[in-house]
Amino acid sequence: MPNETPFATAATQPVPGPAAATSAAATHAADGIPAGDGPCITRRAFLAGSVALAGLSAVSLAACGTPYGPYPSPNRWIAVSTAGLEVGVPSFVEFELTPAAPSVPEASPPLGSMPPGRGGTWLVKQADGSVVAFVPFCTHQACVVDWKPDQSHFVCPCHPGIFTIDGEVVSGPPPGPMWRFETRQTGADTIEIGWV
């Protein structure tokens, strides 16, 4: 009865002799690759793998998003309401991104990502009455951050980046503080936000 263990099968396989090594060396020499003692990869296989890796990297980076994402283009301002803001209590405001005249949106809960045509900002009213408008994307890979009142921090749900109420990095992978929109006061309860 033949032994069916993989060890017995592997032990009965012929071991390549000097002719096989000479054939492999000749193949590599034809490709311009010097023969060596260890395993070798052809240029064609290397290039194919490199192209595949580059394509995968491009797709991965595109999926991460961008800090500028669906936000106002330079020198375009969007009006947001500051009514009801409390000093030191972040409030998320979502807005529509259309070429039409800006509207004054009301506060709504943050989303994991912004739907097409929508944007948002974290507003924080300061003690002097001014308002800071944070871009809601984490500076690591542009996931939308959330305010955690029990922790008194902004937290990124993707790779636990943590930011203070002032947008400074506390811990995690973010390379820098949260981005801020430029702001300008346009009314008692209205500011405009935008990139400059």
C-alpha positions as CSV (number, residue, x, y, z in Angstrom):
1,M,0.0,0.0,0.0
2,P,1.6,3.3,-1.0
3,N,2.2,5.9,1.7
4,E,0.0,8.9,1.1
5,T,1.7,11.4,3.3
6,P,3.0,14.5,1.6
7,F,6.5,13.8,3.2
8,A,6.8,10.5,1.5
9,T,5.6,11.9,-1.8
10,A,8.1,14.8,-1.6
11,A,10.9,12.4,-0.7
12,T,10.3,10.3,-3.7
13,Q,10.4,13.2,-6.2
14,P,13.6,13.4,-8.3
15,V,16.1,16.1,-7.3
16,P,17.1,18.3,-10.2
17,G,20.7,17.5,-11.4
18,P,23.4,19.7,-13.0
19,A,21.6,19.7,-16.3
20,A,18.6,21.5,-14.8
21,A,20.9,24.1,-13.2
22,T,22.7,24.7,-16.5
23,S,19.4,25.1,-18.3
24,A,18.2,27.7,-15.7
25,A,21.6,29.6,-15.9
26,A,21.3,29.6,-19.7
27,T,17.7,31.0,-19.5
28,H,18.8,33.8,-17.1
29,A,21.9,34.6,-19.2
30,A,19.6,35.0,-22.3
31,D,17.6,37.6,-20.2
32,G,20.8,39.4,-19.3
33,I,20.7,38.2,-15.7
34,P,23.8,36.7,-14.3
35,A,23.4,33.2,-12.8
36,G,23.7,33.1,-9.0
37,D,23.3,30.7,-6.1
38,G,19.8,31.8,-5.1
39,P,16.4,32.1,-6.7
40,C,16.2,34.6,-9.6
41,I,13.4,36.6,-11.1
42,T,13.3,37.7,-14.7
43,R,13.0,41.3,-15.8
44,R,9.7,40.6,-17.3
45,A,8.3,39.2,-14.1
46,F,9.8,42.1,-12.1
47,L,8.3,44.7,-14.4
48,A,4.9,43.0,-14.4
49,G,4.8,42.9,-10.6
50,S,6.0,46.6,-10.4
51,V,3.2,47.7,-12.8
52,A,0.6,45.8,-10.8
53,L,1.9,47.3,-7.5
54,A,1.9,50.8,-8.9
55,G,-1.7,50.4,-10.1
56,L,-2.8,49.0,-6.7
57,S,-1.1,51.9,-5.0
58,A,-2.8,54.5,-7.2
59,V,-6.2,53.0,-6.6
60,S,-5.6,52.8,-2.8
61,L,-4.5,56.5,-2.7
62,A,-7.5,57.6,-4.7
63,A,-9.8,55.8,-2.3
64,C,-8.3,57.7,0.6
65,G,-9.7,61.0,-0.5
66,T,-8.3,64.5,-0.4
67,P,-8.5,67.3,2.1
68,Y,-9.9,69.6,-0.5
69,G,-12.5,67.1,-1.6
70,P,-16.0,68.5,-2.3
71,Y,-15.2,71.9,-0.8
72,P,-15.4,75.5,-1.9
73,S,-13.0,76.3,-4.7
74,P,-10.5,79.1,-4.0
75,N,-12.2,82.5,-3.5
76,R,-15.6,81.0,-3.2
77,W,-17.5,81.6,0.0
78,I,-20.3,79.6,1.6
79,A,-22.6,81.1,4.2
80,V,-23.2,79.1,7.4
81,S,-25.4,79.8,10.4
82,T,-23.7,80.4,13.8
83,A,-27.1,80.7,15.6
84,G,-27.2,78.7,18.8
85,L,-23.5,78.0,19.0
86,E,-22.2,77.7,22.6
87,V,-18.6,78.7,23.5
88,G,-16.3,75.7,23.5
89,V,-18.9,73.3,22.1
90,P,-18.2,72.0,18.6
91,S,-21.2,71.9,16.3
92,F,-21.2,70.2,12.9
93,V,-22.9,72.1,10.0
94,E,-23.6,70.5,6.7
95,F,-24.0,72.5,3.5
96,E,-24.9,72.1,-0.1
97,L,-22.2,72.7,-2.7
98,T,-23.9,74.1,-5.8
99,P,-23.2,76.9,-8.1
100,A,-26.4,78.6,-6.8
101,A,-26.4,81.3,-4.2
102,P,-25.2,80.0,-0.8
103,S,-27.9,79.1,1.7
104,V,-27.6,79.2,5.5
105,P,-27.8,75.5,6.5
106,E,-28.8,74.2,9.9
107,A,-26.7,71.9,12.1
108,S,-26.9,68.2,11.4
109,P,-25.0,65.2,12.7
110,P,-21.7,64.3,10.9
111,L,-21.4,61.5,8.4
112,G,-18.7,59.0,7.8
113,S,-18.1,60.7,4.5
114,M,-19.6,63.5,2.6
115,P,-22.2,62.6,0.0
116,P,-21.8,64.0,-3.5
117,G,-22.7,67.7,-3.6
118,R,-22.6,68.1,0.2
119,G,-19.9,69.5,2.5
120,G,-19.6,70.2,6.2
121,T,-17.6,72.0,8.8
122,W,-17.0,71.8,12.5
123,L,-17.7,75.2,14.1
124,V,-16.2,76.1,17.4
125,K,-17.3,79.4,19.1
126,Q,-14.4,81.1,20.9
127,A,-14.6,83.1,24.2
128,D,-14.2,86.4,22.3
129,G,-17.3,85.5,20.1
130,S,-15.3,84.6,17.0
131,V,-15.9,81.3,15.3
132,V,-13.3,78.8,14.1
133,A,-14.4,76.6,11.1
134,F,-12.6,73.3,10.8
135,V,-12.4,71.2,7.7
136,P,-13.9,68.0,9.0
137,F,-11.3,65.7,7.3
138,C,-8.6,64.0,9.3
139,T,-5.1,65.2,8.1
140,H,-4.0,61.5,7.8
141,Q,-6.2,60.0,5.1
142,A,-9.2,62.4,5.0
143,C,-11.8,60.5,6.9
144,V,-14.5,62.7,8.5
145,V,-13.7,63.3,12.2
146,D,-16.3,63.3,14.9
147,W,-16.5,65.2,18.2
148,K,-16.6,63.0,21.2
149,P,-17.9,65.1,24.2
150,D,-17.0,62.4,26.7
151,Q,-13.4,62.6,25.6
152,S,-13.4,66.3,24.8
153,H,-11.6,65.5,21.5
154,F,-12.2,65.2,17.8
155,V,-11.6,61.5,16.8
156,C,-11.0,60.0,13.4
157,P,-12.9,56.7,13.1
158,C,-10.5,55.3,10.5
159,H,-7.1,55.1,12.2
160,P,-7.8,56.6,15.7
161,G,-6.3,60.1,15.1
162,I,-7.2,62.3,18.0
163,F,-7.3,66.1,18.0
164,T,-7.9,68.8,20.6
165,I,-10.8,71.2,20.4
166,D,-8.3,73.6,18.8
167,G,-7.5,71.0,16.1
168,E,-4.0,70.1,17.4
169,V,-2.9,66.5,17.2
170,V,-3.0,64.6,20.5
171,S,-2.1,61.1,19.1
172,G,-2.4,58.7,16.2
173,P,-1.1,59.0,12.6
174,P,-2.2,62.5,11.6
175,P,0.8,64.4,10.3
176,G,-0.5,67.8,11.4
177,P,-3.3,69.8,12.9
178,M,-6.8,69.9,11.5
179,W,-7.2,72.3,8.5
180,R,-9.2,75.4,9.0
181,F,-11.5,77.3,6.6
182,E,-11.0,81.0,6.2
183,T,-13.9,82.8,7.9
184,R,-15.5,86.2,7.6
185,Q,-18.4,87.6,9.7
186,T,-21.3,88.6,7.5
187,G,-24.1,89.0,10.0
188,A,-25.0,88.6,13.7
189,D,-25.6,84.8,13.2
190,T,-23.9,84.1,9.9
191,I,-20.3,83.7,8.8
192,E,-18.9,82.7,5.4
193,I,-16.3,80.0,5.1
194,G,-14.0,79.3,2.2
195,W,-10.5,78.7,0.9
196,V,-8.5,81.8,0.0
